Every structure is written in C-alpha cells, then in structure tokens.
Amino acid sequence: MLPMTGPARRPVPDPVGPGAESVWDYPRPPRLEPVRERLRVVLGGAVIAETEAGFRVLETSHPPTYYLPPDAIVAGALANPRRGGICEWKGQARLFDVRGGDRVAPGAAWTYPAPTPDFTRIAGYVAFYAGPMDACFVGTERVTPQPGSFYGGWITPGIVGPFKGGPGTMGW
C-alpha cells in the first residue's frame, strides 16, 4: 500500500531528481504536447511503428501516453477495428488488434478518429499498450508499461510516480 495524504487520499509523490518529471505535476484535464524523440514499437520481432512526429498526453497520476501518426505505422499492422471506450477528455476511441511478425496482440492499440476540440491534433493518431508488444521505445529508452490493464501510459526512467493503474489506485 502506498502512503496517502489529505482528505482526497492522494498518494505521496515519489522524489523527483534532476531532469525527471513527476506524474503528480501533470495537469487535469490532461495536456497534449508534441514529441520530437523517436518513438518505436516492436511486435513479433518487427518494427511496426516508428516516428519523430508523435504526441504525448500528460495527465495527473498517469505516465505519458504516446500517439503516433498513422503514416508511421506499417501497413497491415492494425486490424479488426472496433468501438473502444469513451475517454472523458478525448472522446470515443476505436480499438485495434496489432499484428507484427508472427504475432497478434488483440485490442493492443487505439485511436480517436474524432476527438474533442482540445485533442484534434491527434485525430487518427494511434497509441499502443506497451505490455503486449515486444518492446516500445522513447528515444533509446525502453519503456515499462503503466501498471494494470486499462491505461496505456509508457514509463521511462525520467518519469516518477506512483502511477495510477495498479491495485488500490482506482480512487485517485
């Protein structure tokens, strides 16, 4: 169990070192910002997506979620589009199975075809759950998936929590 503080039972943020970011300093509602570092997704031993023109969404208690432009994704890597969940900030999602090499990761990517006005810059961009992939990278750093199975944030060494998603974090 994480140490908690105050009436809202907000967890105590981890210490932040030089050059690091705390997810507890991210805003709510979330902020969208461009990413110039190379983003890369590998599945089945194949690079299925790669770009230096992505975006990240920063939201309190969550590691960044990265969105890659559709032209950065290998043809045929996304399959079986279907209605996904609704995000209170971005709108109605569309979910995809992801194919790479000889592997298929069901429901492992999503997009917002017609997002809310604050997120129109990521219309059609695709985010990937890091857990089912062989690896995901921000620059040269291999990411760790956000805890749990619902959220799709990517944790790099410069991002500190604690992070929403694991057991006991639903009320954050």
Secondary structure, DSSP 8 states (H G I E B T S, - for coil): ---EETTTTEE------TT-EEGGGS-SS-EEEEE-S-EEEEETTEEEEEESSEEEEE-TTS--EEEB-GGGB-TTSEEEEEEEEEETTTEEEEEEEEEETTEEEEEEEEEBSS--GGGGGGBT-EEE-STTSSEEEETTEE-EE-SSSS---EE-TTEE---TTSTT-TT-
